[in-house]
Amino acid sequence: MRNRFTQQLTIGILPIEKTVVSFKLKDPLTELLAALLEIYKTPEYNEKIFSVLEDYLLAGKKKTGRNGMTLWQLFVLAQVRLCENIGYAKLHALANNHLTLRSLLGMGADHGGFTRIELEYQNIYDNISLLSDDILKEINQIILEFGHKEVFKKKEKEALLLKSDSFVVESNVHFPTDYNLLWDSARKCLDAISTFTEKYENIEGWRKLANWRYGLKGLMRELGKASSSGGKDKEERVCYATRRYLRKAMALTKKLESTLPGLPINDVADLSTVLTLEHFMPLMDKHVDLVERRILKGEKIPHEEKLFSIFETYTEWVKKGKSRPNVELGKKLNITTDQYNLIVDYQIMDDEQDRDILIEIADRVLQKYKVKVWSFDKGFWNKDNKELLQSSVEKVIMPKLGKRNKAEEEEEKSRGFKKYKNLHSTVESNINELEHRGLDRCPDKGILNYKKYIALGVCAYNLKKIGKYILDKKREEAKRKTLTYRLVA
């Protein structure tokens, strides 16, 4: 049974709303905790967040059993992970040792000889894993509403000044080549066979399993060394290493095909291992074909035939025309920020360019907000895009990609255009901060976890911005009181 939050007060444990967040500290975690505390103390938004979490996480579950981690603790710890850009091990340490965080979680500190409340590593991991991209998108809208109305005091009819740009959130993969992806596929097939040979003694023909592994890896490394080195007769050496590598890989494929039909399936674990084998064997065949065509036959492989990771198959090869890095492996993320530096919209791009998704973004944003100015870079330029936006947005700042005519030249040289074009660089600062909040590289596995990780990063970023403003106001107030005291004295 999971509760919203039920705090059992004992000696040394204060109610959550009495948590003290020091405005003298300027670190990201303190700013995040300040925003979370303010949300907890505001019943309207507290209720909205709990309602979303209950609708998704408690739907169809019985209200019996042991008390699990509360929804509030789950929500707070998920935000802390991305705000601090840390793994679960450090999050576990913070949850059990950071005094302000423990107070906000309702666990307090050691005091009066009472039993210390602690959270287990696996408990934290399992609970945060329950969140999804859909949950976090709804929560982010609540956070935005809270920030605009309660913190920044945005008037209902006040229009937004928006800026849009994209960057790459890398997936957790190594640099791909067709021959090292062939080795990855072979390695996973051998791992599956190893699982069967350890479990069943009657699996024949795999006495030299380790030799297959070491032999293939050695030949892969020889091919890599020949490809990267120079010298006389390089092409011949590369072709020789390739033939040896492919001969070994094809022999393994043949052996796996003869073994697969006879593998025992006595339980779910066996079935899972067979399915793993059936998944990676075609990938071996694919990369044998790609290596042969590229190196031995001299073909140029079409981009759509390539795979950049056999594990994170959603990974894209992204070139943005930059010298460093010239290539990034992941997916592009488009963000739209307002004058308060909050992210009001984001979208993961699926092998798309900025100009391809602009109308889709505009449809979502303009349904929710009134927009006065919206600025973009040249990557968004499209004549139709600009004309459609100008019908709903007072001023569209979209520099033209390519040669400009006289009217376009005059528009881009005007004072108002230059003013908002210069302000557009603020979004680059927002992107830099997002990357420091964890959205430089996603360590989680699978496309669903990749999407969830990005959604958590956006929520944590918005909360941190709100918390920073709250603490800045408290510092100003304290400074003003000190100055008044000195003048009176």
N, C-alpha and C positions, 0 to 999 in steps of 0.2 A: 504494500500500500504506500503510495507516494502522496505527501501533503504539499500544499503551497508553501507554508512555513509555520512550524509550531515550535516556538522557542521555550524551552524549559529553563526558567530563570533560577540560577543558584548563586551562591556567594561568588563574587568575582566576575559574573557575566551580566553585562548591561543589556537593556533592550537595544535592538539594532538601530532604531531611530536616534539613539543617544551616542552612536559611534562618533568619535572625534577624528576628523581628517585635517591634519595640520596644513594651513595655507602657506606656511613657511617653506615647505618642500616643493620642488618644481620638477619632480620626476614623473614620467608617464603613468606609472601605477597609481600614484597619489591623485592625479587628475582623473583617472578612470574611476577610482573609488569615490571621489567627490560627486561625480555624475550619478553613479549607481545609488549612493546614499540619498541624493536629492529625489531620484525616481521613487525609491522605497518610501520616502516621506510624503510623496504626493499621491494620495489615494486613487485619483482618476487614472493615472498612468500605471501605477502599481497593479491595479485591477485589470487593465487592458493586457499587460504583458502576461500576467498569470493566466488570464482567460485563453490566450493564444497557446501557451504551453500546455494547459489542461486539454484543450480541444484536440491537439495532436498527440500528446504523450499518454494521456489517461483514457482516451476513447476506447470503450469496450472492455476496460479492465475492472476486475472486482475490487471493491474497497475493503479487502481483507488482507491478512498477511503481515509480514514485518514492515516496519517503517523504513523506507529507503532514503536516499539523499533527497532533500527537498528541492522543489522546483527553483526556489530562489538561489540555493547553493549551486545548483547545476548551471543556472544562467550566469551567475557572477564568475564562476571558475572558467567557463567557456570564454568570457570576455577577457579575463586576465591572461589566458594563454596567448591570445593574439596580440593584445596590447603590449605585452612584454616580449613577444616573439620567442617563446620558449617551448621546450618539449614537456611531455607529461611528467618526467622525473623532477624537473625543477618546479613545475606547477604543484606537484605533491609536496615538495619541501616548503614552498610558500604557504600553501593551505594549512600546514601544520606548525609554521613558525613565525609568519608575518603577523604581528599583533593587530594592526589596523584591519587587515584582511580577515583575520579570524573573528574580530569583533563584528565586521559587516556580515560575515557568514553566520553569526549567532552562536559561535563556539567559545568566545571569550578567551581568557588567558589562564595560566596556572595561578591558582590563588586559594588559600585557606585549606589546603590539603584535600580538595575534592578531586575526583577522577578527571583526568585531562581528556577532552573530546578530540579524537583524531580521525582523519579520513584515510582510507587505504588507497594505494596507487591504482589497483584494478577497479575499485569503486568509482574513482574519478574518471578513469578512461572509459569504462562502460557507459556511464551516465552521459558524458559529453558526446559520446558517439551516437546517442539517441537523437540529437538535433539533426535537422535537415535544412536544405536550401530554402524550401517553402516556408518553414517556421521562421527562419531568420529574416526572410524578406518582409514578412508581416511585422516582426518585431522592429526591424529597421524603420518602417514607416511610423511606428509608435514613438521611437526615439527621435525621429525628425520632427514630429508634431510637438513633442515635449520640448525639444530645443528651440523651435521657432516661437512657440506660444509662451512657455514658462521661463525660459532663460534669456533668449535674445529679444524677447518682447516684440516680435514681428507683428505688425498690424495686419488685420485680416485682408485688407484691400491692397496691402503693399506688394508690389511686383518684385520678382526675383531677378538678379543679375547672374546669369549662368555662364559657365565655361565648360567645354567638353574636350576631352583628349583620351588617348588610349596608350597603354603600355603592356608589356608582356609579363605575365606571371608564369615563371618557369615551372615545369613539372620535374619531379625528382628522378632524372634519368642521366645516364652517361652519354658521352658524345657518340652518336650512332654511325657505324659503317656497316655495309652489308655482311662483311666477313665476321665482325664481332657479334652481330645479331644472329648469325648462323651458330656461333658458339653458344650464345645465350639459350637458343632453342634446343641445341643438343644437350646442354647442361641440365635443363629442366626435364628432358626426356630421361636422361640417366638418373636423375634424382628420383623420378617416378619408379623406374625399374629397381633402384636401390631399396625403395620402400617395400616392394614385393619380396625381394631376396632376403631382407632382414626378417620379414614376417613369416614367409613360407620357405621351408628347406628344399622343396621339390621343384623350384624354378631352375631349370637347366639352361646351360649355355652362357651364363654370365659370371663365370668364375674370375674372368679378367676384367671385371667392370671398372676397377680403378685404372687399369691400363688404357681403356677406351677414353676415360676422362683426361688423363695426363697427356695421352697422345694427341687428342684433338686440340687441347689447349696449347700444347707446344707448337703444333702446326699453324694454329691461328696467330700465335705470337711471331713465328717465322715470317708469315705473310705480311704482318704489320710492319715488321722491321725492314723487310725488303721494299715495301711500298714507300716508307718514310725516308729511307736512305738514298744516297745518290751513287755516283760512280759509274764505271764502265759496265756495259751490258745489263743495265738495271731492268729493262723490259723483260729480258730472258729470265733473269732471276725471279722476278715477280710472277711470271707465267709458270715457272717450275714449282715455286712454292704454292701457287694456287692449285695446280693439278694434284699435288700431293695432299693438300688440305681437302679438296673436293672428293678425291678418291676415298679418303678415310670417312668423310661425312656420308657419302652415298653407301658405303659398306655398313655404316651404323644404321642408316635408314632401312636398308634391306633386312638387317637383323631384327630391328624393332617391329617391322611389318610381319615377320614370321613368328615373333613372340606374342604379339598383341592378342590374337584369337585364343590362345591357350591360358591367358592370365585368369586366376580364380577371382570370382566376385562373391564373397561370402557375407559382406556387410556394407554399410554406407561408405565407410572409409575406403574400401577396395574400389567401389564404384566411382568415388571422387578421384582416386588416383588414376583409374583408367580414362576418365574424362579429361584429366590433365594431360595425359599422354596423347590422347586423340586431338587435343587442342594444339600442342606444340609440334607434333610430327608434320602437319601441313606447313607450319612456319619454317621448319627445317628445309622442306622441299622448295618452298618459295625462295629462300635465301641462297640455296644451292644454285637455283636457276639464275638469280640476280647476279651472283658472283661470277658465274660462268659467262653470262652475256656481257657483263661490263668489262671484265679483265681479259678473258680469253677470246671473246668475239668482237670486242671493241665497240659495243653498242652504247648509246647514250640512253640511260633508263629514264622513261617519263616520270615526272614528279608524282603523279597520282598512283604509280605502282609502288612507290617507296613506303617503307614503314620505319618510323623513327624510334620506336621502342616496342618490344614484344610484350611488355608489362603494362605500360601506360599508353595504350594504343591511340588515345585521343590526342597525343602530342603532335604539334605542328612545328614545321621548320619555318621560323619567322625571320625575314630580313626587313629591316626598317630603314635601310640606307645609312646606317651609322657605322663609323669606323670601329668603335668600341662599345659594346660587342657587335661584331658584324653579323652574327647569327645568334638567335635565342630559341630555345626549345621549350615550348609550352603553348599557351593560348593567349591571345590579346584580350585585355579587359578594358572596356570603355567606361569612363566615369564622367559624371556631370556634377559639378560643385556650384554652390551659390555664394553670395557675398559674405556669408558667415563661415565659409570654408567647410560646410557640411556636404556630404555626398547625397544628393537627392535622387540619383538614379545610377545604376550600373548594369552592364550587360557583358557577358562572356561571348566573344565573337567566334563563330564556327567557320574558320577558313574564309573570313570576310574582310573587306576593307572598310575604313571609317565611313566612306560615302555610301556604302551599301546599307548601313543600318540606321542612318540619320533619321529617316522618316519614321521608322519603328520607335526610336527613342522619343522623337517629338510627340508622337501619338500618346505615349504613356505620360510624359511630363506635362504636356499642355492640358490633359484631362484633370490634373491635380492642382496645378499652379498657374498663376498669372505671371507671364514673363515679359520683362521690359527690354532686356538686352541679353543676347545669347552669342557668345564668341566661340570660334573654332579656328583650327589651323588649316593649311592648304589641303591636307589629306581629306577633308570633308567636302571639298569643292565639287559642286555639280550644279549646273544652271537650274535644273528642275528643283533640286533640294532647296536652293536659296529662294526661289520664287514662292514655293509652298510655305516656307517658314515665314517669309515677309508678310504673308496674309494673316498671321496670328501673333507675330512678335514685332514689337515696335522698331527695334534696331537689331539687324543680323550682321555680325562681324565675321565675314568669311572671305579671307583673301583668295584671289583667283589663282588657280594653278595654271601657269602658262602665260602667254602674252595677253596683256590687257588692252582693251580699246580705250578711247578718250574718256568716255563716261565712267568706266571702271577705274581709270587712272585718277580722275578727279575725286571719286568717292573714297578711294583708299588713301588719298592725300589730305582728306578733310580732317579737321581738328577732332571731331567726335569719334571718327573711325580710329584714328591714331591713339586716342585716349584709351578706348576699350581694348584695342589690340595690344597695347602695352600691359594693361591689367590682366590680359589672358595668361601671362606667364605665371600668375598665381597658381594655376592648376598644376604646373610642373612641380611647385613646392608641395602641393597636396599629394602628388604621385610619389615624390621622394619620401614623404612621411609615411604613406601607405606601405612602401617597400620596407621601411624600418619597423613597421608594425607587423611584418611577417609576409607581406605579399610580394616579396622578391622571388621566393621559391617555395612551392608547396611540398611539404614532406609527406603528406598523406597519400595513400594508395587508392587508385580508382577515380573515375570521373565524378561519381556522386560525392565522394569525400573532397575532391578538388573543388567542386562547386560550393560545398558547405564551408570549406576553409576560406574561400574568398568572401562568402557572405559574413562569416564571423569577423574577418578582417575589416570589412566595411562598418559593421556594427561597433566594433571596438574603437575604430578611428573616430566615428561620430561621437561616441560617448566621451572619448578623451578630449575632443574639441570642446564639447559642452562643459566638461569638468574644468578645463583650463580657464574658460571664461568665468565660471563660478568662483574659482580660487583667485583669479585676477581681481574680481570685484571685492572679494574679502580683503585682499591686500590693500586695495585703494581705500577701503573703508577704515582699516586699521591705521593706515598712514594719515588719513584725514583726522582721525580721533587723536592721534599722537600730536599732530600739528596744532590742533585746537587746544589740547592740554598745555602745550608749551606757550601758546599765546596768552592763555588765561593766567598761567603761572608767571 
